[in-house]
Protein backbone atom coordinates (compact mmCIF):
# COMPACT_ATOMS: atom_id res chain seq x y z
CA UNK A 1 0.00 0.00 0.00
CA UNK A 2 1.35 3.41 -0.89
CA UNK A 3 1.72 6.40 1.41
CA UNK A 4 -0.96 8.24 -0.59
CA UNK A 5 -3.44 5.38 -0.08
CA UNK A 6 -2.76 5.26 3.67
CA UNK A 7 -3.17 9.05 3.92
CA UNK A 8 -6.47 8.83 2.08
CA UNK A 9 -7.75 6.11 4.40
CA UNK A 10 -6.78 8.12 7.48
CA UNK A 11 -8.40 11.27 6.09
CA UNK A 12 -11.65 9.51 5.15
CA UNK A 13 -11.82 7.91 8.58
CA UNK A 14 -11.58 11.34 10.21
CA UNK A 15 -14.36 12.80 8.09
CA UNK A 16 -16.77 9.94 8.73
CA UNK A 17 -16.83 10.50 12.51
CA UNK A 18 -20.26 11.86 13.53
CA UNK A 19 -20.51 14.96 15.69
CA UNK A 20 -21.70 14.29 19.22
CA UNK A 21 -23.19 17.75 19.92
CA UNK A 22 -26.92 18.36 19.72
CA UNK A 23 -27.96 20.63 16.84
CA UNK A 24 -28.89 24.19 17.79
CA UNK A 25 -32.37 25.19 16.68
CA UNK A 26 -32.29 28.89 15.91
CA UNK A 27 -35.97 29.88 15.92
CA UNK A 28 -35.77 33.54 16.95
CA UNK A 29 -37.28 32.75 20.35
CA UNK A 30 -35.65 33.02 23.79
CA UNK A 31 -36.55 33.17 27.48
CA UNK A 32 -35.89 36.01 29.92
CA UNK A 33 -35.38 35.34 33.61
CA UNK A 34 -34.84 37.48 36.67
CA UNK A 35 -33.21 35.52 39.48
CA UNK A 36 -34.74 32.06 39.36
CA UNK A 37 -38.07 33.19 37.82
CA UNK A 38 -38.71 33.05 34.07
CA UNK A 39 -40.63 36.24 33.25
CA UNK A 40 -40.86 35.69 29.48
CA UNK A 41 -40.91 32.31 27.77
CA UNK A 42 -40.59 31.59 24.04
CA UNK A 43 -40.65 35.26 23.02
CA UNK A 44 -39.13 37.00 20.01
CA UNK A 45 -35.53 38.12 20.55
CA UNK A 46 -36.54 41.74 19.97
CA UNK A 47 -39.20 41.65 22.68
CA UNK A 48 -36.81 39.94 25.09
CA UNK A 49 -34.16 42.58 24.38
CA UNK A 50 -36.62 45.43 25.01
CA UNK A 51 -37.78 44.00 28.33
CA UNK A 52 -34.26 43.15 29.55
CA UNK A 53 -33.00 46.60 28.53
CA UNK A 54 -35.88 48.28 30.38
CA UNK A 55 -35.32 46.24 33.54
CA UNK A 56 -31.57 46.91 33.44
CA UNK A 57 -31.77 50.53 32.32
CA UNK A 58 -29.52 50.06 29.28
CA UNK A 59 -29.80 50.58 25.51
CA UNK A 60 -31.71 47.90 23.64
CA UNK A 61 -29.32 47.60 20.64
CA UNK A 62 -26.48 45.70 22.32
CA UNK A 63 -29.01 43.52 24.17
CA UNK A 64 -30.62 42.52 20.86
CA UNK A 65 -27.19 41.45 19.59
CA UNK A 66 -26.69 39.33 22.72
CA UNK A 67 -30.18 37.86 22.31
CA UNK A 68 -29.42 36.79 18.75
CA UNK A 69 -26.15 35.20 19.91
CA UNK A 70 -28.05 33.27 22.60
CA UNK A 71 -30.56 32.06 20.01
CA UNK A 72 -27.68 30.99 17.76
CA UNK A 73 -26.38 28.71 20.52
CA UNK A 74 -23.77 30.82 22.31
CA UNK A 75 -25.28 30.06 25.72
CA UNK A 76 -27.14 32.29 28.18
CA UNK A 77 -26.26 35.97 28.55
CA UNK A 78 -26.47 37.86 31.84
CA UNK A 79 -27.57 41.40 31.04
CA UNK A 80 -27.29 42.90 34.53
CA UNK A 81 -27.76 42.12 38.21
CA UNK A 82 -30.90 43.43 39.88
CA UNK A 83 -32.00 43.31 43.51
CA UNK A 84 -34.00 40.18 42.59
CA UNK A 85 -31.03 38.46 40.93
CA UNK A 86 -29.35 38.28 37.54
CA UNK A 87 -31.37 39.28 34.47
CA UNK A 88 -30.62 36.66 31.79
CA UNK A 89 -31.58 35.86 28.24
CA UNK A 90 -31.52 32.09 27.66
CA UNK A 91 -32.27 29.77 24.76
CA UNK A 92 -35.83 28.53 24.75
CA UNK A 93 -36.42 24.81 24.97
Phi and psi restraints in degrees (range 20) as a CNS / XPLOR table:
assign (resid 1 and name C) (resid 2 and name N)
       (resid 2 and name CA) (resid 2 and name C) 1.0 -85.2 20.0 2
assign (resid 2 and name N) (resid 2 and name CA)
       (resid 2 and name C) (resid 3 and name N) 1.0 165.0 20.0 2
assign (resid 2 and name C) (resid 3 and name N)
       (resid 3 and name CA) (resid 3 and name C) 1.0 -62.4 20.0 2
assign (resid 3 and name N) (resid 3 and name CA)
       (resid 3 and name C) (resid 4 and name N) 1.0 -38.7 20.0 2
assign (resid 3 and name C) (resid 4 and name N)
       (resid 4 and name CA) (resid 4 and name C) 1.0 -63.0 20.0 2
assign (resid 4 and name N) (resid 4 and name CA)
       (resid 4 and name C) (resid 5 and name N) 1.0 -40.9 20.0 2
assign (resid 4 and name C) (resid 5 and name N)
       (resid 5 and name CA) (resid 5 and name C) 1.0 -66.9 20.0 2
assign (resid 5 and name N) (resid 5 and name CA)
       (resid 5 and name C) (resid 6 and name N) 1.0 -40.8 20.0 2
assign (resid 5 and name C) (resid 6 and name N)
       (resid 6 and name CA) (resid 6 and name C) 1.0 -64.8 20.0 2
assign (resid 6 and name N) (resid 6 and name CA)
       (resid 6 and name C) (resid 7 and name N) 1.0 -43.9 20.0 2
assign (resid 6 and name C) (resid 7 and name N)
       (resid 7 and name CA) (resid 7 and name C) 1.0 -60.9 20.0 2
assign (resid 7 and name N) (resid 7 and name CA)
       (resid 7 and name C) (resid 8 and name N) 1.0 -39.9 20.0 2
assign (resid 7 and name C) (resid 8 and name N)
       (resid 8 and name CA) (resid 8 and name C) 1.0 -65.3 20.0 2
assign (resid 8 and name N) (resid 8 and name CA)
       (resid 8 and name C) (resid 9 and name N) 1.0 -42.2 20.0 2
assign (resid 8 and name C) (resid 9 and name N)
       (resid 9 and name CA) (resid 9 and name C) 1.0 -63.8 20.0 2
assign (resid 9 and name N) (resid 9 and name CA)
       (resid 9 and name C) (resid 10 and name N) 1.0 -41.6 20.0 2
assign (resid 9 and name C) (resid 10 and name N)
       (resid 10 and name CA) (resid 10 and name C) 1.0 -65.1 20.0 2
assign (resid 10 and name N) (resid 10 and name CA)
       (resid 10 and name C) (resid 11 and name N) 1.0 -44.6 20.0 2
assign (resid 10 and name C) (resid 11 and name N)
       (resid 11 and name CA) (resid 11 and name C) 1.0 -63.4 20.0 2
assign (resid 11 and name N) (resid 11 and name CA)
       (resid 11 and name C) (resid 12 and name N) 1.0 -46.2 20.0 2
assign (resid 11 and name C) (resid 12 and name N)
       (resid 12 and name CA) (resid 12 and name C) 1.0 -62.8 20.0 2
assign (resid 12 and name N) (resid 12 and name CA)
       (resid 12 and name C) (resid 13 and name N) 1.0 -39.3 20.0 2
assign (resid 12 and name C) (resid 13 and name N)
       (resid 13 and name CA) (resid 13 and name C) 1.0 -61.3 20.0 2
assign (resid 13 and name N) (resid 13 and name CA)
       (resid 13 and name C) (resid 14 and name N) 1.0 -37.0 20.0 2
assign (resid 13 and name C) (resid 14 and name N)
       (resid 14 and name CA) (resid 14 and name C) 1.0 -69.8 20.0 2
assign (resid 14 and name N) (resid 14 and name CA)
       (resid 14 and name C) (resid 15 and name N) 1.0 -34.5 20.0 2
assign (resid 14 and name C) (resid 15 and name N)
       (resid 15 and name CA) (resid 15 and name C) 1.0 -74.3 20.0 2
assign (resid 15 and name N) (resid 15 and name CA)
       (resid 15 and name C) (resid 16 and name N) 1.0 -32.7 20.0 2
assign (resid 15 and name C) (resid 16 and name N)
       (resid 16 and name CA) (resid 16 and name C) 1.0 -74.8 20.0 2
assign (resid 16 and name N) (resid 16 and name CA)
       (resid 16 and name C) (resid 17 and name N) 1.0 -9.8 20.0 2
assign (resid 16 and name C) (resid 17 and name N)
       (resid 17 and name CA) (resid 17 and name C) 1.0 -70.1 20.0 2
assign (resid 17 and name N) (resid 17 and name CA)
       (resid 17 and name C) (resid 18 and name N) 1.0 123.9 20.0 2
assign (resid 17 and name C) (resid 18 and name N)
       (resid 18 and name CA) (resid 18 and name C) 1.0 -74.4 20.0 2
assign (resid 18 and name N) (resid 18 and name CA)
       (resid 18 and name C) (resid 19 and name N) 1.0 150.1 20.0 2
assign (resid 18 and name C) (resid 19 and name N)
       (resid 19 and name CA) (resid 19 and name C) 1.0 -75.6 20.0 2
assign (resid 19 and name N) (resid 19 and name CA)
       (resid 19 and name C) (resid 20 and name N) 1.0 142.9 20.0 2
assign (resid 19 and name C) (resid 20 and name N)
       (resid 20 and name CA) (resid 20 and name C) 1.0 -96.9 20.0 2
assign (resid 20 and name N) (resid 20 and name CA)
       (resid 20 and name C) (resid 21 and name N) 1.0 -8.2 20.0 2
assign (resid 20 and name C) (resid 21 and name N)
       (resid 21 and name CA) (resid 21 and name C) 1.0 -79.6 20.0 2
assign (resid 21 and name N) (resid 21 and name CA)
       (resid 21 and name C) (resid 22 and name N) 1.0 148.0 20.0 2
assign (resid 21 and name C) (resid 22 and name N)
       (resid 22 and name CA) (resid 22 and name C) 1.0 -71.4 20.0 2
assign (resid 22 and name N) (resid 22 and name CA)
       (resid 22 and name C) (resid 23 and name N) 1.0 144.0 20.0 2
assign (resid 22 and name C) (resid 23 and name N)
       (resid 23 and name CA) (resid 23 and name C) 1.0 -70.3 20.0 2
assign (resid 23 and name N) (resid 23 and name CA)
       (resid 23 and name C) (resid 24 and name N) 1.0 146.1 20.0 2
assign (resid 23 and name C) (resid 24 and name N)
       (resid 24 and name CA) (resid 24 and name C) 1.0 -90.7 20.0 2
assign (resid 24 and name N) (resid 24 and name CA)
       (resid 24 and name C) (resid 25 and name N) 1.0 128.0 20.0 2
assign (resid 24 and name C) (resid 25 and name N)
       (resid 25 and name CA) (resid 25 and name C) 1.0 -98.9 20.0 2
assign (resid 25 and name N) (resid 25 and name CA)
       (resid 25 and name C) (resid 26 and name N) 1.0 106.3 20.0 2
assign (resid 25 and name C) (resid 26 and name N)
       (resid 26 and name CA) (resid 26 and name C) 1.0 -91.5 20.0 2
assign (resid 26 and name N) (resid 26 and name CA)
       (resid 26 and name C) (resid 27 and name N) 1.0 101.8 20.0 2
assign (resid 26 and name C) (resid 27 and name N)
       (resid 27 and name CA) (resid 27 and name C) 1.0 -115.1 20.0 2
assign (resid 27 and name N) (resid 27 and name CA)
       (resid 27 and name C) (resid 28 and name N) 1.0 4.2 20.0 2
assign (resid 27 and name C) (resid 28 and name N)
       (resid 28 and name CA) (resid 28 and name C) 1.0 79.7 20.0 2
assign (resid 28 and name N) (resid 28 and name CA)
       (resid 28 and name C) (resid 29 and name N) 1.0 6.3 20.0 2
assign (resid 28 and name C) (resid 29 and name N)
       (resid 29 and name CA) (resid 29 and name C) 1.0 -116.6 20.0 2
assign (resid 29 and name N) (resid 29 and name CA)
       (resid 29 and name C) (resid 30 and name N) 1.0 141.4 20.0 2
assign (resid 29 and name C) (resid 30 and name N)
       (resid 30 and name CA) (resid 30 and name C) 1.0 -141.8 20.0 2
assign (resid 30 and name N) (resid 30 and name CA)
       (resid 30 and name C) (resid 31 and name N) 1.0 174.9 20.0 2
assign (resid 30 and name C) (resid 31 and name N)
       (resid 31 and name CA) (resid 31 and name C) 1.0 -115.4 20.0 2
assign (resid 31 and name N) (resid 31 and name CA)
       (resid 31 and name C) (resid 32 and name N) 1.0 151.4 20.0 2
assign (resid 31 and name C) (resid 32 and name N)
       (resid 32 and name CA) (resid 32 and name C) 1.0 -122.2 20.0 2
assign (resid 32 and name N) (resid 32 and name CA)
       (resid 32 and name C) (resid 33 and name N) 1.0 131.0 20.0 2
assign (resid 32 and name C) (resid 33 and name N)
       (resid 33 and name CA) (resid 33 and name C) 1.0 -128.1 20.0 2
assign (resid 33 and name N) (resid 33 and name CA)
       (resid 33 and name C) (resid 34 and name N) 1.0 150.9 20.0 2
assign (resid 33 and name C) (resid 34 and name N)
       (resid 34 and name CA) (resid 34 and name C) 1.0 -124.3 20.0 2
assign (resid 34 and name N) (resid 34 and name CA)
       (resid 34 and name C) (resid 35 and name N) 1.0 117.2 20.0 2
assign (resid 34 and name C) (resid 35 and name N)
       (resid 35 and name CA) (resid 35 and name C) 1.0 64.3 20.0 2
assign (resid 35 and name N) (resid 35 and name CA)
       (resid 35 and name C) (resid 36 and name N) 1.0 -128.2 20.0 2
assign (resid 35 and name C) (resid 36 and name N)
       (resid 36 and name CA) (resid 36 and name C) 1.0 -105.2 20.0 2
assign (resid 36 and name N) (resid 36 and name CA)
       (resid 36 and name C) (resid 37 and name N) 1.0 20.3 20.0 2
assign (resid 36 and name C) (resid 37 and name N)
       (resid 37 and name CA) (resid 37 and name C) 1.0 -114.4 20.0 2
assign (resid 37 and name N) (resid 37 and name CA)
       (resid 37 and name C) (resid 38 and name N) 1.0 124.9 20.0 2
assign (resid 37 and name C) (resid 38 and name N)
       (resid 38 and name CA) (resid 38 and name C) 1.0 -80.2 20.0 2
assign (resid 38 and name N) (resid 38 and name CA)
       (resid 38 and name C) (resid 39 and name N) 1.0 117.5 20.0 2
assign (resid 38 and name C) (resid 39 and name N)
       (resid 39 and name CA) (resid 39 and name C) 1.0 -96.1 20.0 2
assign (resid 39 and name N) (resid 39 and name CA)
       (resid 39 and name C) (resid 40 and name N) 1.0 -23.3 20.0 2
assign (resid 39 and name C) (resid 40 and name N)
       (resid 40 and name CA) (resid 40 and name C) 1.0 -136.2 20.0 2
assign (resid 40 and name N) (resid 40 and name CA)
       (resid 40 and name C) (resid 41 and name N) 1.0 133.6 20.0 2
assign (resid 40 and name C) (resid 41 and name N)
       (resid 41 and name CA) (resid 41 and name C) 1.0 -129.0 20.0 2
assign (resid 41 and name N) (resid 41 and name CA)
       (resid 41 and name C) (resid 42 and name N) 1.0 131.5 20.0 2
assign (resid 41 and name C) (resid 42 and name N)
       (resid 42 and name CA) (resid 42 and name C) 1.0 56.1 20.0 2
assign (resid 42 and name N) (resid 42 and name CA)
       (resid 42 and name C) (resid 43 and name N) 1.0 49.5 20.0 2
assign (resid 42 and name C) (resid 43 and name N)
       (resid 43 and name CA) (resid 43 and name C) 1.0 -108.8 20.0 2
assign (resid 43 and name N) (resid 43 and name CA)
       (resid 43 and name C) (resid 44 and name N) 1.0 157.5 20.0 2
assign (resid 43 and name C) (resid 44 and name N)
       (resid 44 and name CA) (resid 44 and name C) 1.0 -57.5 20.0 2
assign (resid 44 and name N) (resid 44 and name CA)
       (resid 44 and name C) (resid 45 and name N) 1.0 143.5 20.0 2
assign (resid 44 and name C) (resid 45 and name N)
       (resid 45 and name CA) (resid 45 and name C) 1.0 -55.8 20.0 2
assign (resid 45 and name N) (resid 45 and name CA)
       (resid 45 and name C) (resid 46 and name N) 1.0 -39.1 20.0 2
assign (resid 45 and name C) (resid 46 and name N)
       (resid 46 and name CA) (resid 46 and name C) 1.0 -63.0 20.0 2
assign (resid 46 and name N) (resid 46 and name CA)
       (resid 46 and name C) (resid 47 and name N) 1.0 -42.0 20.0 2
assign (resid 46 and name C) (resid 47 and name N)
       (resid 47 and name CA) (resid 47 and name C) 1.0 -66.0 20.0 2
assign (resid 47 and name N) (resid 47 and name CA)
       (resid 47 and name C) (resid 48 and name N) 1.0 -43.8 20.0 2
assign (resid 47 and name C) (resid 48 and name N)
       (resid 48 and name CA) (resid 48 and name C) 1.0 -60.6 20.0 2
assign (resid 48 and name N) (resid 48 and name CA)
       (resid 48 and name C) (resid 49 and name N) 1.0 -41.9 20.0 2
assign (resid 48 and name C) (resid 49 and name N)
       (resid 49 and name CA) (resid 49 and name C) 1.0 -64.8 20.0 2
assign (resid 49 and name N) (resid 49 and name CA)
       (resid 49 and name C) (resid 50 and name N) 1.0 -41.4 20.0 2
assign (resid 49 and name C) (resid 50 and name N)
       (resid 50 and name CA) (resid 50 and name C) 1.0 -63.3 20.0 2
assign (resid 50 and name N) (resid 50 and name CA)
       (resid 50 and name C) (resid 51 and name N) 1.0 -44.2 20.0 2
assign (resid 50 and name C) (resid 51 and name N)
       (resid 51 and name CA) (resid 51 and name C) 1.0 -67.1 20.0 2
assign (resid 51 and name N) (resid 51 and name CA)
       (resid 51 and name C) (resid 52 and name N) 1.0 -47.8 20.0 2
assign (resid 51 and name C) (resid 52 and name N)
       (resid 52 and name CA) (resid 52 and name C) 1.0 -61.5 20.0 2
assign (resid 52 and name N) (resid 52 and name CA)
       (resid 52 and name C) (resid 53 and name N) 1.0 -40.3 20.0 2
assign (resid 52 and name C) (resid 53 and name N)
       (resid 53 and name CA) (resid 53 and name C) 1.0 -65.1 20.0 2
assign (resid 53 and name N) (resid 53 and name CA)
       (resid 53 and name C) (resid 54 and name N) 1.0 -39.4 20.0 2
assign (resid 53 and name C) (resid 54 and name N)
       (resid 54 and name CA) (resid 54 and name C) 1.0 -65.7 20.0 2
assign (resid 54 and name N) (resid 54 and name CA)
       (resid 54 and name C) (resid 55 and name N) 1.0 -45.5 20.0 2
assign (resid 54 and name C) (resid 55 and name N)
       (resid 55 and name CA) (resid 55 and name C) 1.0 -62.5 20.0 2
assign (resid 55 and name N) (resid 55 and name CA)
       (resid 55 and name C) (resid 56 and name N) 1.0 -39.5 20.0 2
assign (resid 55 and name C) (resid 56 and name N)
       (resid 56 and name CA) (resid 56 and name C) 1.0 -89.2 20.0 2
assign (resid 56 and name N) (resid 56 and name CA)
       (resid 56 and name C) (resid 57 and name N) 1.0 -12.6 20.0 2
assign (resid 56 and name C) (resid 57 and name N)
       (resid 57 and name CA) (resid 57 and name C) 1.0 70.2 20.0 2
assign (resid 57 and name N) (resid 57 and name CA)
       (resid 57 and name C) (resid 58 and name N) 1.0 39.7 20.0 2
assign (resid 57 and name C) (resid 58 and name N)
       (resid 58 and name CA) (resid 58 and name C) 1.0 -127.2 20.0 2
assign (resid 58 and name N) (resid 58 and name CA)
       (resid 58 and name C) (resid 59 and name N) 1.0 169.6 20.0 2
assign (resid 58 and name C) (resid 59 and name N)
       (resid 59 and name CA) (resid 59 and name C) 1.0 -68.3 20.0 2
assign (resid 59 and name N) (resid 59 and name CA)
       (resid 59 and name C) (resid 60 and name N) 1.0 145.1 20.0 2
assign (resid 59 and name C) (resid 60 and name N)
       (resid 60 and name CA) (resid 60 and name C) 1.0 -76.5 20.0 2
assign (resid 60 and name N) (resid 60 and name CA)
       (resid 60 and name C) (resid 61 and name N) 1.0 -28.7 20.0 2
assign (resid 60 and name C) (resid 61 and name N)
       (resid 61 and name CA) (resid 61 and name C) 1.0 -54.0 20.0 2
assign (resid 61 and name N) (resid 61 and name CA)
       (resid 61 and name C) (resid 62 and name N) 1.0 -56.0 20.0 2
assign (resid 61 and name C) (resid 62 and name N)
       (resid 62 and name CA) (resid 62 and name C) 1.0 -63.9 20.0 2
assign (resid 62 and name N) (resid 62 and name CA)
       (resid 62 and name C) (resid 63 and name N) 1.0 -29.4 20.0 2
assign (resid 62 and name C) (resid 63 and name N)
       (resid 63 and name CA) (resid 63 and name C) 1.0 -70.4 20.0 2
assign (resid 63 and name N) (resid 63 and name CA)
       (resid 63 and name C) (resid 64 and name N) 1.0 -36.5 20.0 2
assign (resid 63 and name C) (resid 64 and name N)
       (resid 64 and name CA) (resid 64 and name C) 1.0 -63.1 20.0 2
assign (resid 64 and name N) (resid 64 and name CA)
       (resid 64 and name C) (resid 65 and name N) 1.0 -39.5 20.0 2
assign (resid 64 and name C) (resid 65 and name N)
       (resid 65 and name CA) (resid 65 and name C) 1.0 -62.4 20.0 2
assign (resid 65 and name N) (resid 65 and name CA)
       (resid 65 and name C) (resid 66 and name N) 1.0 -44.3 20.0 2
assign (resid 65 and name C) (resid 66 and name N)
       (resid 66 and name CA) (resid 66 and name C) 1.0 -62.9 20.0 2
assign (resid 66 and name N) (resid 66 and name CA)
       (resid 66 and name C) (resid 67 and name N) 1.0 -40.7 20.0 2
assign (resid 66 and name C) (resid 67 and name N)
       (resid 67 and name CA) (resid 67 and name C) 1.0 -60.9 20.0 2
assign (resid 67 and name N) (resid 67 and name CA)
       (resid 67 and name C) (resid 68 and name N) 1.0 -41.9 20.0 2
assign (resid 67 and name C) (resid 68 and name N)
       (resid 68 and name CA) (resid 68 and name C) 1.0 -65.5 20.0 2
assign (resid 68 and name N) (resid 68 and name CA)
       (resid 68 and name C) (resid 69 and name N) 1.0 -36.6 20.0 2
assign (resid 68 and name C) (resid 69 and name N)
       (resid 69 and name CA) (resid 69 and name C) 1.0 -66.3 20.0 2
assign (resid 69 and name N) (resid 69 and name CA)
       (resid 69 and name C) (resid 70 and name N) 1.0 -39.5 20.0 2
assign (resid 69 and name C) (resid 70 and name N)
       (resid 70 and name CA) (resid 70 and name C) 1.0 -62.3 20.0 2
assign (resid 70 and name N) (resid 70 and name CA)
       (resid 70 and name C) (resid 71 and name N) 1.0 -45.7 20.0 2
assign (resid 70 and name C) (resid 71 and name N)
       (resid 71 and name CA) (resid 71 and name C) 1.0 -63.9 20.0 2
assign (resid 71 and name N) (resid 71 and name CA)
       (resid 71 and name C) (resid 72 and name N) 1.0 -29.6 20.0 2
assign (resid 71 and name C) (resid 72 and name N)
       (resid 72 and name CA) (resid 72 and name C) 1.0 -78.4 20.0 2
assign (resid 72 and name N) (resid 72 and name CA)
       (resid 72 and name C) (resid 73 and name N) 1.0 -6.1 20.0 2
assign (resid 72 and name C) (resid 73 and name N)
       (resid 73 and name CA) (resid 73 and name C) 1.0 107.6 20.0 2
assign (resid 73 and name N) (resid 73 and name CA)
       (resid 73 and name C) (resid 74 and name N) 1.0 12.5 20.0 2
assign (resid 73 and name C) (resid 74 and name N)
       (resid 74 and name CA) (resid 74 and name C) 1.0 -78.5 20.0 2
assign (resid 74 and name N) (resid 74 and name CA)
       (resid 74 and name C) (resid 75 and name N) 1.0 0.1 20.0 2
assign (resid 74 and name C) (resid 75 and name N)
       (resid 75 and name CA) (resid 75 and name C) 1.0 93.9 20.0 2
assign (resid 75 and name N) (resid 75 and name CA)
       (resid 75 and name C) (resid 76 and name N) 1.0 171.4 20.0 2
assign (resid 75 and name C) (resid 76 and name N)
       (resid 76 and name CA) (resid 76 and name C) 1.0 -67.0 20.0 2
assign (resid 76 and name N) (resid 76 and name CA)
       (resid 76 and name C) (resid 77 and name N) 1.0 153.7 20.0 2
assign (resid 76 and name C) (resid 77 and name N)
       (resid 77 and name CA) (resid 77 and name C) 1.0 -123.5 20.0 2
assign (resid 77 and name N) (resid 77 and name CA)
       (resid 77 and name C) (resid 78 and name N) 1.0 126.2 20.0 2
assign (resid 77 and name C) (resid 78 and name N)
       (resid 78 and name CA) (resid 78 and name C) 1.0 -87.7 20.0 2
assign (resid 78 and name N) (resid 78 and name CA)
       (resid 78 and name C) (resid 79 and name N) 1.0 121.4 20.0 2
assign (resid 78 and name C) (resid 79 and name N)
       (resid 79 and name CA) (resid 79 and name C) 1.0 -84.8 20.0 2
assign (resid 79 and name N) (resid 79 and name CA)
       (resid 79 and name C) (resid 80 and name N) 1.0 -45.2 20.0 2
assign (resid 79 and name C) (resid 80 and name N)
       (resid 80 and name CA) (resid 80 and name C) 1.0 -162.8 20.0 2
assign (resid 80 and name N) (resid 80 and name CA)
       (resid 80 and name C) (resid 81 and name N) 1.0 177.4 20.0 2
assign (resid 80 and name C) (resid 81 and name N)
       (resid 81 and name CA) (resid 81 and name C) 1.0 -115.7 20.0 2
assign (resid 81 and name N) (resid 81 and name CA)
       (resid 81 and name C) (resid 82 and name N) 1.0 123.0 20.0 2
assign (resid 81 and name C) (resid 82 and name N)
       (resid 82 and name CA) (resid 82 and name C) 1.0 -105.9 20.0 2
assign (resid 82 and name N) (resid 82 and name CA)
       (resid 82 and name C) (resid 83 and name N) 1.0 176.6 20.0 2
assign (resid 82 and name C) (resid 83 and name N)
       (resid 83 and name CA) (resid 83 and name C) 1.0 -62.9 20.0 2
assign (resid 83 and name N) (resid 83 and name CA)
       (resid 83 and name C) (resid 84 and name N) 1.0 -25.1 20.0 2
assign (resid 83 and name C) (resid 84 and name N)
       (resid 84 and name CA) (resid 84 and name C) 1.0 -90.2 20.0 2
assign (resid 84 and name N) (resid 84 and name CA)
       (resid 84 and name C) (resid 85 and name N) 1.0 -5.3 20.0 2
assign (resid 84 and name C) (resid 85 and name N)
       (resid 85 and name CA) (resid 85 and name C) 1.0 127.6 20.0 2
assign (resid 85 and name N) (resid 85 and name CA)
       (resid 85 and name C) (resid 86 and name N) 1.0 -176.3 20.0 2
assign (resid 85 and name C) (resid 86 and name N)
       (resid 86 and name CA) (resid 86 and name C) 1.0 -67.6 20.0 2
assign (resid 86 and name N) (resid 86 and name CA)
       (resid 86 and name C) (resid 87 and name N) 1.0 140.8 20.0 2
assign (resid 86 and name C) (resid 87 and name N)
       (resid 87 and name CA) (resid 87 and name C) 1.0 -96.3 20.0 2
assign (resid 87 and name N) (resid 87 and name CA)
       (resid 87 and name C) (resid 88 and name N) 1.0 118.1 20.0 2
assign (resid 87 and name C) (resid 88 and name N)
       (resid 88 and name CA) (resid 88 and name C) 1.0 -126.5 20.0 2
assign (resid 88 and name N) (resid 88 and name CA)
       (resid 88 and name C) (resid 89 and name N) 1.0 147.0 20.0 2
assign (resid 88 and name C) (resid 89 and name N)
       (resid 89 and name CA) (resid 89 and name C) 1.0 -106.7 20.0 2
assign (resid 89 and name N) (resid 89 and name CA)
       (resid 89 and name C) (resid 90 and name N) 1.0 128.3 20.0 2
assign (resid 89 and name C) (resid 90 and name N)
       (resid 90 and name CA) (resid 90 and name C) 1.0 -130.8 20.0 2
assign (resid 90 and name N) (resid 90 and name CA)
       (resid 90 and name C) (resid 91 and name N) 1.0 154.6 20.0 2
assign (resid 90 and name C) (resid 91 and name N)
       (resid 91 and name CA) (resid 91 and name C) 1.0 -63.1 20.0 2
assign (resid 91 and name N) (resid 91 and name CA)
       (resid 91 and name C) (resid 92 and name N) 1.0 137.0 20.0 2
assign (resid 91 and name C) (resid 92 and name N)
       (resid 92 and name CA) (resid 92 and name C) 1.0 -74.9 20.0 2
assign (resid 92 and name N) (resid 92 and name CA)
       (resid 92 and name C) (resid 93 and name N) 1.0 156.9 20.0 2
